[in-house]
Amino acid sequence: MMTPAATARPYGLFAAVLIAAVAAGLAGCTNSGSSGGQTSGARPPASAGQNARIPDNARVIGRASGTRLVHRTMRDGTIYVQDKTSGRLVHTGPVRSNDNVVVDPKADAIAINDNQVKGDPKLDPHHTYLLYFVQR
């Protein structure tokens, strides 16, 4: 027979993860101005093409190391996916309000609303990935 504490533990962990994800999403998408809580200073130039870079007004809305990064956007805008370990910009593209963005290094896939948006992203499951957002 399981104790009440043992049965509540999985739900408590799920609730904590859900609250953290929602808080990160709200913090990342509600401010349309400055870079706010950036603690690392200037971002290194990153490339997903010849001259692509992450704009100064982009906000970090997600970070993952060795695991999937999942985020639901709250507003229309542009996302930027950066391999923080190498400094490389691996994807940039438009998103709409309520789009579900998934960066999955183990599956080597970046998807929006379950549609893969990058044919061959070359994601390394041992790297850290950052998801940036700029509101339209």
Order of alpha helices (4+ residues) and beta strands (2+ residues): alpha-beta-beta-beta-beta-beta-beta-beta-beta
